[in-house]
Amino acid sequence: MAHNELRPVIKLRSTAGTGHTYVTRKNRRSDADRMVLRKYDPVARRHVDFREER
């Protein structure tokens, strides 16, 4: 079975500058621009914005 490029794997990098990343998938049809999620950064020990990197 081929990989579906409609739901690609993306990396979410912390905006706190710690270098921590999360890996997830996203739907390109419903989320065309870069994804921003507020998640927990264990290095900074607080919730920060995580932005999609390409």
mmCIF entry with sequence, helices, sheets and N, C-alpha, C, O atoms, coordinates in Angstrom:
data_MODEL
# 
_entry.id   MODEL 
# 
_entity.id                         1 
_entity.type                       polymer 
_entity.pdbx_number_of_molecules   1 
# 
_entity_poly.entity_id                      1 
_entity_poly.type                           'polypeptide(L)' 
_entity_poly.nstd_linkage                   no 
_entity_poly.nstd_monomer                   no 
_entity_poly.pdbx_seq_one_letter_code       MAHNELRPVIKLRSTAGTGHTYVTRKNRRSDADRMVLRKYDPVARRHVDFREER 
_entity_poly.pdbx_seq_one_letter_code_can   MAHNELRPVIKLRSTAGTGHTYVTRKNRRSDADRMVLRKYDPVARRHVDFREER 
_entity_poly.pdbx_strand_id                 A 
# 
loop_
_entity_poly_seq.entity_id 
_entity_poly_seq.num 
_entity_poly_seq.mon_id 
_entity_poly_seq.hetero 
1 1  MET n 
1 2  ALA n 
1 3  HIS n 
1 4  ASN n 
1 5  GLU n 
1 6  LEU n 
1 7  ARG n 
1 8  PRO n 
1 9  VAL n 
1 10 ILE n 
1 11 LYS n 
1 12 LEU n 
1 13 ARG n 
1 14 SER n 
1 15 THR n 
1 16 ALA n 
1 17 GLY n 
1 18 THR n 
1 19 GLY n 
1 20 HIS n 
1 21 THR n 
1 22 TYR n 
1 23 VAL n 
1 24 THR n 
1 25 ARG n 
1 26 LYS n 
1 27 ASN n 
1 28 ARG n 
1 29 ARG n 
1 30 SER n 
1 31 ASP n 
1 32 ALA n 
1 33 ASP n 
1 34 ARG n 
1 35 MET n 
1 36 VAL n 
1 37 LEU n 
1 38 ARG n 
1 39 LYS n 
1 40 TYR n 
1 41 ASP n 
1 42 PRO n 
1 43 VAL n 
1 44 ALA n 
1 45 ARG n 
1 46 ARG n 
1 47 HIS n 
1 48 VAL n 
1 49 ASP n 
1 50 PHE n 
1 51 ARG n 
1 52 GLU n 
1 53 GLU n 
1 54 ARG n 
# 
_struct_asym.id          A 
_struct_asym.entity_id   1 
# 
_struct_sheet.id               AA1 
_struct_sheet.type             ? 
_struct_sheet.number_strands   4 
_struct_sheet.details          ? 
# 
loop_
_struct_sheet_order.sheet_id 
_struct_sheet_order.range_id_1 
_struct_sheet_order.range_id_2 
_struct_sheet_order.offset 
_struct_sheet_order.sense 
AA1 1 2 ? anti-parallel 
AA1 2 3 ? anti-parallel 
AA1 3 4 ? anti-parallel 
# 
loop_
_struct_sheet_range.sheet_id 
_struct_sheet_range.id 
_struct_sheet_range.beg_label_comp_id 
_struct_sheet_range.beg_label_asym_id 
_struct_sheet_range.beg_label_seq_id 
_struct_sheet_range.pdbx_beg_PDB_ins_code 
_struct_sheet_range.end_label_comp_id 
_struct_sheet_range.end_label_asym_id 
_struct_sheet_range.end_label_seq_id 
_struct_sheet_range.pdbx_end_PDB_ins_code 
_struct_sheet_range.beg_auth_comp_id 
_struct_sheet_range.beg_auth_asym_id 
_struct_sheet_range.beg_auth_seq_id 
_struct_sheet_range.end_auth_comp_id 
_struct_sheet_range.end_auth_asym_id 
_struct_sheet_range.end_auth_seq_id 
AA1 1 THR A 21 ? ARG A 25 ? THR A 21 ARG A 25 
AA1 2 VAL A 9  ? SER A 14 ? VAL A 9  SER A 14 
AA1 3 ARG A 46 ? GLU A 53 ? ARG A 46 GLU A 53 
AA1 4 VAL A 36 ? ASP A 41 ? VAL A 36 ASP A 41 
# 
loop_
_atom_site.group_PDB 
_atom_site.id 
_atom_site.type_symbol 
_atom_site.label_atom_id 
_atom_site.label_alt_id 
_atom_site.label_comp_id 
_atom_site.label_asym_id 
_atom_site.label_entity_id 
_atom_site.label_seq_id 
_atom_site.pdbx_PDB_ins_code 
_atom_site.Cartn_x 
_atom_site.Cartn_y 
_atom_site.Cartn_z 
_atom_site.occupancy 
_atom_site.B_iso_or_equiv 
_atom_site.pdbx_formal_charge 
_atom_site.auth_seq_id 
_atom_site.auth_comp_id 
_atom_site.auth_asym_id 
_atom_site.auth_atom_id 
_atom_site.pdbx_PDB_model_num 
ATOM 1   N N  . MET A 1 1  ? 0.841  -1.175 0.000  1.00 0.00 ? 1  MET A N  1 
ATOM 2   C CA . MET A 1 1  ? 0.000  0.000  0.000  1.00 0.00 ? 1  MET A CA 1 
ATOM 3   C C  . MET A 1 1  ? 0.891  1.245  0.000  1.00 0.00 ? 1  MET A C  1 
ATOM 4   O O  . MET A 1 1  ? 1.842  1.323  0.778  1.00 0.00 ? 1  MET A O  1 
ATOM 5   N N  . ALA A 1 2  ? 0.599  2.193  -0.844 1.00 0.00 ? 2  ALA A N  1 
ATOM 6   C CA . ALA A 1 2  ? 1.398  3.414  -0.953 1.00 0.00 ? 2  ALA A CA 1 
ATOM 7   C C  . ALA A 1 2  ? 1.051  4.397  0.160  1.00 0.00 ? 2  ALA A C  1 
ATOM 8   O O  . ALA A 1 2  ? -0.043 4.362  0.724  1.00 0.00 ? 2  ALA A O  1 
ATOM 9   N N  . HIS A 1 3  ? 2.001  5.268  0.461  1.00 0.00 ? 3  HIS A N  1 
ATOM 10  C CA . HIS A 1 3  ? 1.752  6.311  1.459  1.00 0.00 ? 3  HIS A CA 1 
ATOM 11  C C  . HIS A 1 3  ? 0.793  7.342  0.886  1.00 0.00 ? 3  HIS A C  1 
ATOM 12  O O  . HIS A 1 3  ? 0.907  7.732  -0.275 1.00 0.00 ? 3  HIS A O  1 
ATOM 13  N N  . ASN A 1 4  ? -0.137 7.772  1.698  1.00 0.00 ? 4  ASN A N  1 
ATOM 14  C CA . ASN A 1 4  ? -1.125 8.744  1.259  1.00 0.00 ? 4  ASN A CA 1 
ATOM 15  C C  . ASN A 1 4  ? -0.587 10.148 1.525  1.00 0.00 ? 4  ASN A C  1 
ATOM 16  O O  . ASN A 1 4  ? -0.335 10.501 2.676  1.00 0.00 ? 4  ASN A O  1 
ATOM 17  N N  . GLU A 1 5  ? -0.408 10.951 0.478  1.00 0.00 ? 5  GLU A N  1 
ATOM 18  C CA . GLU A 1 5  ? 0.126  12.302 0.629  1.00 0.00 ? 5  GLU A CA 1 
ATOM 19  C C  . GLU A 1 5  ? -0.946 13.306 1.024  1.00 0.00 ? 5  GLU A C  1 
ATOM 20  O O  . GLU A 1 5  ? -0.647 14.486 1.205  1.00 0.00 ? 5  GLU A O  1 
ATOM 21  N N  . LEU A 1 6  ? -2.187 12.860 1.158  1.00 0.00 ? 6  LEU A N  1 
ATOM 22  C CA . LEU A 1 6  ? -3.228 13.759 1.644  1.00 0.00 ? 6  LEU A CA 1 
ATOM 23  C C  . LEU A 1 6  ? -3.055 14.001 3.142  1.00 0.00 ? 6  LEU A C  1 
ATOM 24  O O  . LEU A 1 6  ? -3.418 15.063 3.646  1.00 0.00 ? 6  LEU A O  1 
ATOM 25  N N  . ARG A 1 7  ? -2.508 13.025 3.847  1.00 0.00 ? 7  ARG A N  1 
ATOM 26  C CA . ARG A 1 7  ? -2.255 13.143 5.286  1.00 0.00 ? 7  ARG A CA 1 
ATOM 27  C C  . ARG A 1 7  ? -0.771 12.916 5.548  1.00 0.00 ? 7  ARG A C  1 
ATOM 28  O O  . ARG A 1 7  ? -0.382 11.844 6.013  1.00 0.00 ? 7  ARG A O  1 
ATOM 29  N N  . PRO A 1 8  ? 0.066  13.916 5.255  1.00 0.00 ? 8  PRO A N  1 
ATOM 30  C CA . PRO A 1 8  ? 1.510  13.724 5.428  1.00 0.00 ? 8  PRO A CA 1 
ATOM 31  C C  . PRO A 1 8  ? 1.925  13.799 6.902  1.00 0.00 ? 8  PRO A C  1 
ATOM 32  O O  . PRO A 1 8  ? 1.222  14.374 7.733  1.00 0.00 ? 8  PRO A O  1 
ATOM 33  N N  . VAL A 1 9  ? 3.071  13.211 7.200  1.00 0.00 ? 9  VAL A N  1 
ATOM 34  C CA . VAL A 1 9  ? 3.659  13.293 8.534  1.00 0.00 ? 9  VAL A CA 1 
ATOM 35  C C  . VAL A 1 9  ? 4.376  14.631 8.632  1.00 0.00 ? 9  VAL A C  1 
ATOM 36  O O  . VAL A 1 9  ? 5.152  14.984 7.744  1.00 0.00 ? 9  VAL A O  1 
ATOM 37  N N  . ILE A 1 10 ? 4.122  15.385 9.713  1.00 0.00 ? 10 ILE A N  1 
ATOM 38  C CA . ILE A 1 10 ? 4.763  16.686 9.892  1.00 0.00 ? 10 ILE A CA 1 
ATOM 39  C C  . ILE A 1 10 ? 5.434  16.734 11.262 1.00 0.00 ? 10 ILE A C  1 
ATOM 40  O O  . ILE A 1 10 ? 5.077  15.979 12.165 1.00 0.00 ? 10 ILE A O  1 
ATOM 41  N N  . LYS A 1 11 ? 6.407  17.630 11.405 1.00 0.00 ? 11 LYS A N  1 
ATOM 42  C CA . LYS A 1 11 ? 7.071  17.866 12.681 1.00 0.00 ? 11 LYS A CA 1 
ATOM 43  C C  . LYS A 1 11 ? 6.586  19.188 13.237 1.00 0.00 ? 11 LYS A C  1 
ATOM 44  O O  . LYS A 1 11 ? 6.485  20.179 12.514 1.00 0.00 ? 11 LYS A O  1 
ATOM 45  N N  . LEU A 1 12 ? 6.286  19.196 14.525 1.00 0.00 ? 12 LEU A N  1 
ATOM 46  C CA . LEU A 1 12 ? 5.905  20.419 15.225 1.00 0.00 ? 12 LEU A CA 1 
ATOM 47  C C  . LEU A 1 12 ? 7.055  20.795 16.145 1.00 0.00 ? 12 LEU A C  1 
ATOM 48  O O  . LEU A 1 12 ? 7.387  20.039 17.058 1.00 0.00 ? 12 LEU A O  1 
ATOM 49  N N  . ARG A 1 13 ? 7.678  21.971 15.917 1.00 0.00 ? 13 ARG A N  1 
ATOM 50  C CA . ARG A 1 13 ? 8.816  22.415 16.719 1.00 0.00 ? 13 ARG A CA 1 
ATOM 51  C C  . ARG A 1 13 ? 8.390  23.493 17.693 1.00 0.00 ? 13 ARG A C  1 
ATOM 52  O O  . ARG A 1 13 ? 7.575  24.355 17.362 1.00 0.00 ? 13 ARG A O  1 
ATOM 53  N N  . SER A 1 14 ? 8.942  23.445 18.895 1.00 0.00 ? 14 SER A N  1 
ATOM 54  C CA . SER A 1 14 ? 8.609  24.384 19.959 1.00 0.00 ? 14 SER A CA 1 
ATOM 55  C C  . SER A 1 14 ? 9.063  25.794 19.613 1.00 0.00 ? 14 SER A C  1 
ATOM 56  O O  . SER A 1 14 ? 10.142 25.988 19.054 1.00 0.00 ? 14 SER A O  1 
ATOM 57  N N  . THR A 1 15 ? 8.228  26.785 19.952 1.00 0.00 ? 15 THR A N  1 
ATOM 58  C CA . THR A 1 15 ? 8.608  28.183 19.740 1.00 0.00 ? 15 THR A CA 1 
ATOM 59  C C  . THR A 1 15 ? 9.385  28.732 20.929 1.00 0.00 ? 15 THR A C  1 
ATOM 60  O O  . THR A 1 15 ? 9.819  29.884 20.903 1.00 0.00 ? 15 THR A O  1 
ATOM 61  N N  . ALA A 1 16 ? 9.569  27.916 21.983 1.00 0.00 ? 16 ALA A N  1 
ATOM 62  C CA . ALA A 1 16 ? 10.316 28.359 23.156 1.00 0.00 ? 16 ALA A CA 1 
ATOM 63  C C  . ALA A 1 16 ? 11.828 28.274 22.927 1.00 0.00 ? 16 ALA A C  1 
ATOM 64  O O  . ALA A 1 16 ? 12.608 28.719 23.768 1.00 0.00 ? 16 ALA A O  1 
ATOM 65  N N  . GLY A 1 17 ? 12.238 27.710 21.801 1.00 0.00 ? 17 GLY A N  1 
ATOM 66  C CA . GLY A 1 17 ? 13.663 27.630 21.490 1.00 0.00 ? 17 GLY A CA 1 
ATOM 67  C C  . GLY A 1 17 ? 14.373 26.465 22.149 1.00 0.00 ? 17 GLY A C  1 
ATOM 68  O O  . GLY A 1 17 ? 15.602 26.447 22.199 1.00 0.00 ? 17 GLY A O  1 
ATOM 69  N N  . THR A 1 18 ? 13.633 25.496 22.654 1.00 0.00 ? 18 THR A N  1 
ATOM 70  C CA . THR A 1 18 ? 14.252 24.351 23.325 1.00 0.00 ? 18 THR A CA 1 
ATOM 71  C C  . THR A 1 18 ? 14.636 23.243 22.351 1.00 0.00 ? 18 THR A C  1 
ATOM 72  O O  . THR A 1 18 ? 15.431 22.366 22.691 1.00 0.00 ? 18 THR A O  1 
ATOM 73  N N  . GLY A 1 19 ? 14.078 23.276 21.145 1.00 0.00 ? 19 GLY A N  1 
ATOM 74  C CA . GLY A 1 19 ? 14.387 22.239 20.170 1.00 0.00 ? 19 GLY A CA 1 
ATOM 75  C C  . GLY A 1 19 ? 13.515 21.005 20.288 1.00 0.00 ? 19 GLY A C  1 
ATOM 76  O O  . GLY A 1 19 ? 13.724 20.042 19.550 1.00 0.00 ? 19 GLY A O  1 
ATOM 77  N N  . HIS A 1 20 ? 12.547 21.001 21.189 1.00 0.00 ? 20 HIS A N  1 
ATOM 78  C CA . HIS A 1 20 ? 11.659 19.843 21.369 1.00 0.00 ? 20 HIS A CA 1 
ATOM 79  C C  . HIS A 1 20 ? 10.679 19.776 20.200 1.00 0.00 ? 20 HIS A C  1 
ATOM 80  O O  . HIS A 1 20 ? 10.161 20.804 19.761 1.00 0.00 ? 20 HIS A O  1 
ATOM 81  N N  . THR A 1 21 ? 10.421 18.560 19.692 1.00 0.00 ? 21 THR A N  1 
ATOM 82  C CA . THR A 1 21 ? 9.506  18.390 18.570 1.00 0.00 ? 21 THR A CA 1 
ATOM 83  C C  . THR A 1 21 ? 8.487  17.299 18.886 1.00 0.00 ? 21 THR A C  1 
ATOM 84  O O  . THR A 1 21 ? 8.757  16.370 19.647 1.00 0.00 ? 21 THR A O  1 
ATOM 85  N N  . TYR A 1 22 ? 7.321  17.439 18.288 1.00 0.00 ? 22 TYR A N  1 
ATOM 86  C CA . TYR A 1 22 ? 6.289  16.404 18.252 1.00 0.00 ? 22 TYR A CA 1 
ATOM 87  C C  . TYR A 1 22 ? 6.116  16.013 16.795 1.00 0.00 ? 22 TYR A C  1 
ATOM 88  O O  . TYR A 1 22 ? 6.335  16.830 15.900 1.00 0.00 ? 22 TYR A O  1 
ATOM 89  N N  . VAL A 1 23 ? 5.722  14.766 16.550 1.00 0.00 ? 23 VAL A N  1 
ATOM 90  C CA . VAL A 1 23 ? 5.464  14.287 15.198 1.00 0.00 ? 23 VAL A CA 1 
ATOM 91  C C  . VAL A 1 23 ? 3.998  13.903 15.121 1.00 0.00 ? 23 VAL A C  1 
ATOM 92  O O  . VAL A 1 23 ? 3.493  13.193 15.991 1.00 0.00 ? 23 VAL A O  1 
ATOM 93  N N  . THR A 1 24 ? 3.305  14.373 14.075 1.00 0.00 ? 24 THR A N  1 
ATOM 94  C CA . THR A 1 24 ? 1.885  14.077 13.918 1.00 0.00 ? 24 THR A CA 1 
ATOM 95  C C  . THR A 1 24 ? 1.549  14.074 12.428 1.00 0.00 ? 24 THR A C  1 
ATOM 96  O O  . THR A 1 24 ? 2.421  14.261 11.580 1.00 0.00 ? 24 THR A O  1 
ATOM 97  N N  . ARG A 1 25 ? 0.285  13.862 12.132 1.00 0.00 ? 25 ARG A N  1 
ATOM 98  C CA . ARG A 1 25 ? -0.201 13.913 10.744 1.00 0.00 ? 25 ARG A CA 1 
ATOM 99  C C  . ARG A 1 25 ? -1.217 15.032 10.622 1.00 0.00 ? 25 ARG A C  1 
ATOM 100 O O  . ARG A 1 25 ? -1.824 15.437 11.613 1.00 0.00 ? 25 ARG A O  1 
ATOM 101 N N  . LYS A 1 26 ? -1.403 15.534 9.406  1.00 0.00 ? 26 LYS A N  1 
ATOM 102 C CA . LYS A 1 26 ? -2.427 16.552 9.206  1.00 0.00 ? 26 LYS A CA 1 
ATOM 103 C C  . LYS A 1 26 ? -3.120 16.326 7.873  1.00 0.00 ? 26 LYS A C  1 
ATOM 104 O O  . LYS A 1 26 ? -2.571 15.696 6.969  1.00 0.00 ? 26 LYS A O  1 
ATOM 105 N N  . ASN A 1 27 ? -4.326 16.845 7.767  1.00 0.00 ? 27 ASN A N  1 
ATOM 106 C CA . ASN A 1 27 ? -5.102 16.748 6.540  1.00 0.00 ? 27 ASN A CA 1 
ATOM 107 C C  . ASN A 1 27 ? -4.837 18.002 5.710  1.00 0.00 ? 27 ASN A C  1 
ATOM 108 O O  . ASN A 1 27 ? -5.139 19.111 6.152  1.00 0.00 ? 27 ASN A O  1 
ATOM 109 N N  . ARG A 1 28 ? -4.279 17.837 4.519  1.00 0.00 ? 28 ARG A N  1 
ATOM 110 C CA . ARG A 1 28 ? -3.935 18.995 3.691  1.00 0.00 ? 28 ARG A CA 1 
ATOM 111 C C  . ARG A 1 28 ? -5.158 19.718 3.144  1.00 0.00 ? 28 ARG A C  1 
ATOM 112 O O  . ARG A 1 28 ? -5.099 20.920 2.888  1.00 0.00 ? 28 ARG A O  1 
ATOM 113 N N  . ARG A 1 29 ? -6.253 19.012 2.963  1.00 0.00 ? 29 ARG A N  1 
ATOM 114 C CA . ARG A 1 29 ? -7.452 19.670 2.418  1.00 0.00 ? 29 ARG A CA 1 
ATOM 115 C C  . ARG A 1 29 ? -8.049 20.645 3.424  1.00 0.00 ? 29 ARG A C  1 
ATOM 116 O O  . ARG A 1 29 ? -8.445 21.750 3.051  1.00 0.00 ? 29 ARG A O  1 
ATOM 117 N N  . SER A 1 30 ? -8.120 20.255 4.689  1.00 0.00 ? 30 SER A N  1 
ATOM 118 C CA . SER A 1 30 ? -8.742 21.124 5.677  1.00 0.00 ? 30 SER A CA 1 
ATOM 119 C C  . SER A 1 30 ? -7.746 22.082 6.325  1.00 0.00 ? 30 SER A C  1 
ATOM 120 O O  . SER A 1 30 ? -8.152 23.116 6.854  1.00 0.00 ? 30 SER A O  1 
ATOM 121 N N  . ASP A 1 31 ? -6.449 21.763 6.295  1.00 0.00 ? 31 ASP A N  1 
ATOM 122 C CA . ASP A 1 31 ? -5.404 22.584 6.918  1.00 0.00 ? 31 ASP A CA 1 
ATOM 123 C C  . ASP A 1 31 ? -4.298 22.850 5.906  1.00 0.00 ? 31 ASP A C  1 
ATOM 124 O O  . ASP A 1 31 ? -3.255 22.197 5.944  1.00 0.00 ? 31 ASP A O  1 
ATOM 125 N N  . ALA A 1 32 ? -4.512 23.788 5.015  1.00 0.00 ? 32 ALA A N  1 
ATOM 126 C CA . ALA A 1 32 ? -3.533 24.025 3.958  1.00 0.00 ? 32 ALA A CA 1 
ATOM 127 C C  . ALA A 1 32 ? -2.309 24.795 4.459  1.00 0.00 ? 32 ALA A C  1 
ATOM 128 O O  . ALA A 1 32 ? -1.196 24.554 3.993  1.00 0.00 ? 32 ALA A O  1 
ATOM 129 N N  . ASP A 1 33 ? -2.509 25.729 5.416  1.00 0.00 ? 33 ASP A N  1 
ATOM 130 C CA . ASP A 1 33 ? -1.344 26.498 5.892  1.00 0.00 ? 33 ASP A CA 1 
ATOM 131 C C  . ASP A 1 33 ? -0.641 25.742 7.007  1.00 0.00 ? 33 ASP A C  1 
ATOM 132 O O  . ASP A 1 33 ? -1.031 24.636 7.378  1.00 0.00 ? 33 ASP A O  1 
ATOM 133 N N  . ARG A 1 34 ? 0.396  26.363 7.528  1.00 0.00 ? 34 ARG A N  1 
ATOM 134 C CA . ARG A 1 34 ? 1.174  25.711 8.572  1.00 0.00 ? 34 ARG A CA 1 
ATOM 135 C C  . ARG A 1 34 ? 0.365  25.598 9.861  1.00 0.00 ? 34 ARG A C  1 
ATOM 136 O O  . ARG A 1 34 ? -0.313 26.538 10.275 1.00 0.00 ? 34 ARG A O  1 
ATOM 137 N N  . MET A 1 35 ? 0.453  24.446 10.471 1.00 0.00 ? 35 MET A N  1 
ATOM 138 C CA . MET A 1 35 ? -0.314 24.157 11.673 1.00 0.00 ? 35 MET A CA 1 
ATOM 139 C C  . MET A 1 35 ? 0.382  24.732 12.906 1.00 0.00 ? 35 MET A C  1 
ATOM 140 O O  . MET A 1 35 ? 1.607  24.673 13.018 1.00 0.00 ? 35 MET A O  1 
ATOM 141 N N  . VAL A 1 36 ? -0.396 25.284 13.820 1.00 0.00 ? 36 VAL A N  1 
ATOM 142 C CA . VAL A 1 36 ? 0.113  25.771 15.106 1.00 0.00 ? 36 VAL A CA 1 
ATOM 143 C C  . VAL A 1 36 ? -0.750 25.165 16.203 1.00 0.00 ? 36 VAL A C  1 
ATOM 144 O O  . VAL A 1 36 ? -1.966 25.358 16.226 1.00 0.00 ? 36 VAL A O  1 
ATOM 145 N N  . LEU A 1 37 ? -0.115 24.432 17.114 1.00 0.00 ? 37 LEU A N  1 
ATOM 146 C CA . LEU A 1 37 ? -0.817 23.812 18.230 1.00 0.00 ? 37 LEU A CA 1 
ATOM 147 C C  . LEU A 1 37 ? -0.159 24.228 19.531 1.00 0.00 ? 37 LEU A C  1 
ATOM 148 O O  . LEU A 1 37 ? 1.057  24.408 19.583 1.00 0.00 ? 37 LEU A O  1 
ATOM 149 N N  . ARG A 1 38 ? -0.943 24.382 20.569 1.00 0.00 ? 38 ARG A N  1 
ATOM 150 C CA . ARG A 1 38 ? -0.408 24.702 21.888 1.00 0.00 ? 38 ARG A CA 1 
ATOM 151 C C  . ARG A 1 38 ? -0.270 23.396 22.660 1.00 0.00 ? 38 ARG A C  1 
ATOM 152 O O  . ARG A 1 38 ? -1.268 22.771 23.019 1.00 0.00 ? 38 ARG A O  1 
ATOM 153 N N  . LYS A 1 39 ? 0.989  22.984 22.917 1.00 0.00 ? 39 LYS A N  1 
ATOM 154 C CA . LYS A 1 39 ? 1.262  21.712 23.571 1.00 0.00 ? 39 LYS A CA 1 
ATOM 155 C C  . LYS A 1 39 ? 2.286  21.906 24.683 1.00 0.00 ? 39 LYS A C  1 
ATOM 156 O O  . LYS A 1 39 ? 2.875  22.978 24.825 1.00 0.00 ? 39 LYS A O  1 
ATOM 157 N N  . TYR A 1 40 ? 2.487  20.855 25.465 1.00 0.00 ? 40 TYR A N  1 
ATOM 158 C CA . TYR A 1 40 ? 3.414  20.920 26.590 1.00 0.00 ? 40 TYR A CA 1 
ATOM 159 C C  . TYR A 1 40 ? 4.848  20.703 26.118 1.00 0.00 ? 40 TYR A C  1 
ATOM 160 O O  . TYR A 1 40 ? 5.129  19.753 25.386 1.00 0.00 ? 40 TYR A O  1 
ATOM 161 N N  . ASP A 1 41 ? 5.753  21.583 26.535 1.00 0.00 ? 41 ASP A N  1 
ATOM 162 C CA . ASP A 1 41 ? 7.182  21.446 26.251 1.00 0.00 ? 41 ASP A CA 1 
ATOM 163 C C  . ASP A 1 41 ? 7.860  20.971 27.531 1.00 0.00 ? 41 ASP A C  1 
ATOM 164 O O  . ASP A 1 41 ? 7.970  21.746 28.481 1.00 0.00 ? 41 ASP A O  1 
ATOM 165 N N  . PRO A 1 42 ? 8.322  19.709 27.586 1.00 0.00 ? 42 PRO A N  1 
ATOM 166 C CA . PRO A 1 42 ? 8.914  19.196 28.820 1.00 0.00 ? 42 PRO A CA 1 
ATOM 167 C C  . PRO A 1 42 ? 10.246 19.852 29.170 1.00 0.00 ? 42 PRO A C  1 
ATOM 168 O O  . PRO A 1 42 ? 10.634 19.850 30.338 1.00 0.00 ? 42 PRO A O  1 
ATOM 169 N N  . VAL A 1 43 ? 10.952 20.410 28.200 1.00 0.00 ? 43 VAL A N  1 
ATOM 170 C CA . VAL A 1 43 ? 12.220 21.075 28.485 1.00 0.00 ? 43 VAL A CA 1 
ATOM 171 C C  . VAL A 1 43 ? 11.961 22.421 29.167 1.00 0.00 ? 43 VAL A C  1 
ATOM 172 O O  . VAL A 1 43 ? 12.614 22.760 30.155 1.00 0.00 ? 43 VAL A O  1 
ATOM 173 N N  . ALA A 1 44 ? 10.998 23.190 28.628 1.00 0.00 ? 44 ALA A N  1 
ATOM 174 C CA . ALA A 1 44 ? 10.639 24.482 29.218 1.00 0.00 ? 44 ALA A CA 1 
ATOM 175 C C  . ALA A 1 44 ? 9.689  24.318 30.412 1.00 0.00 ? 44 ALA A C  1 
ATOM 176 O O  . ALA A 1 44 ? 9.494  25.252 31.190 1.00 0.00 ? 44 ALA A O  1 
ATOM 177 N N  . ARG A 1 45 ? 9.102  23.125 30.548 1.00 0.00 ? 45 ARG A N  1 
ATOM 178 C CA . ARG A 1 45 ? 8.146  22.786 31.613 1.00 0.00 ? 45 ARG A CA 1 
ATOM 179 C C  . ARG A 1 45 ? 6.946  23.725 31.646 1.00 0.00 ? 45 ARG A C  1 
ATOM 180 O O  . ARG A 1 45 ? 6.531  24.180 32.711 1.00 0.00 ? 45 ARG A O  1 
ATOM 181 N N  . ARG A 1 46 ? 6.394  24.009 30.471 1.00 0.00 ? 46 ARG A N  1 
ATOM 182 C CA . ARG A 1 46 ? 5.168  24.807 30.363 1.00 0.00 ? 46 ARG A CA 1 
ATOM 183 C C  . ARG A 1 46 ? 4.561  24.578 28.989 1.00 0.00 ? 46 ARG A C  1 
ATOM 184 O O  . ARG A 1 46 ? 5.194  23.976 28.121 1.00 0.00 ? 46 ARG A O  1 
ATOM 185 N N  . HIS A 1 47 ? 3.332  25.057 28.785 1.00 0.00 ? 47 HIS A N  1 
ATOM 186 C CA . HIS A 1 47 ? 2.669  24.946 27.495 1.00 0.00 ? 47 HIS A CA 1 
ATOM 187 C C  . HIS A 1 47 ? 3.104  26.111 26.602 1.00 0.00 ? 47 HIS A C  1 
ATOM 188 O O  . HIS A 1 47 ? 3.082  27.267 27.023 1.00 0.00 ? 47 HIS A O  1 
ATOM 189 N N  . VAL A 1 48 ? 3.498  25.797 25.375 1.00 0.00 ? 48 VAL A N  1 
ATOM 190 C CA . VAL A 1 48 ? 3.920  26.802 24.410 1.00 0.00 ? 48 VAL A CA 1 
ATOM 191 C C  . VAL A 1 48 ? 3.336  26.449 23.048 1.00 0.00 ? 48 VAL A C  1 
ATOM 192 O O  . VAL A 1 48 ? 2.813  25.350 22.861 1.00 0.00 ? 48 VAL A O  1 
ATOM 193 N N  . ASP A 1 49 ? 3.422  27.381 22.090 1.00 0.00 ? 49 ASP A N  1 
ATOM 194 C CA . ASP A 1 49 ? 2.979  27.113 20.724 1.00 0.00 ? 49 ASP A CA 1 
ATOM 195 C C  . ASP A 1 49 ? 4.020  26.249 20.013 1.00 0.00 ? 49 ASP A C  1 
ATOM 196 O O  . ASP A 1 49 ? 5.224  26.474 20.132 1.00 0.00 ? 49 ASP A O  1 
ATOM 197 N N  . PHE A 1 50 ? 3.533  25.273 19.285 1.00 0.00 ? 50 PHE A N  1 
ATOM 198 C CA . PHE A 1 50 ? 4.376  24.441 18.441 1.00 0.00 ? 50 PHE A CA 1 
ATOM 199 C C  . PHE A 1 50 ? 3.972  24.702 17.005 1.00 0.00 ? 50 PHE A C  1 
ATOM 200 O O  . PHE A 1 50 ? 2.797  24.570 16.663 1.00 0.00 ? 50 PHE A O  1 
ATOM 201 N N  . ARG A 1 51 ? 4.925  25.070 16.153 1.00 0.00 ? 51 ARG A N  1 
ATOM 202 C CA . ARG A 1 51 ? 4.644  25.382 14.753 1.00 0.00 ? 51 ARG A CA 1 
ATOM 203 C C  . ARG A 1 51 ? 5.173  24.292 13.845 1.00 0.00 ? 51 ARG A C  1 
ATOM 204 O O  . ARG A 1 51 ? 6.192  23.657 14.115 1.00 0.00 ? 51 ARG A O  1 
ATOM 205 N N  . GLU A 1 52 ? 4.443  24.098 12.757 1.00 0.00 ? 52 GLU A N  1 
ATOM 206 C CA . GLU A 1 52 ? 4.858  23.103 11.763 1.00 0.00 ? 52 GLU A CA 1 
ATOM 207 C C  . GLU A 1 52 ? 6.111  23.580 11.046 1.00 0.00 ? 52 GLU A C  1 
ATOM 208 O O  . GLU A 1 52 ? 6.197  24.736 10.632 1.00 0.00 ? 52 GLU A O  1 
ATOM 209 N N  . GLU A 1 53 ? 7.078  22.687 10.902 1.00 0.00 ? 53 GLU A N  1 
ATOM 210 C CA . GLU A 1 53 ? 8.266  23.014 10.126 1.00 0.00 ? 53 GLU A CA 1 
ATOM 211 C C  . GLU A 1 53 ? 8.284  22.141 8.881  1.00 0.00 ? 53 GLU A C  1 
ATOM 212 O O  . GLU A 1 53 ? 7.747  21.033 8.875  1.00 0.00 ? 53 GLU A O  1 
ATOM 213 N N  . ARG A 1 54 ? 8.909  22.654 7.833  1.00 0.00 ? 54 ARG A N  1 
ATOM 214 C CA . ARG A 1 54 ? 8.966  21.881 6.578  1.00 0.00 ? 54 ARG A CA 1 
ATOM 215 C C  . ARG A 1 54 ? 10.387 21.625 6.171  1.00 0.00 ? 54 ARG A C  1 
ATOM 216 O O  . ARG A 1 54 ? 10.630 20.992 5.144  1.00 0.00 ? 54 ARG A O  1 
# 
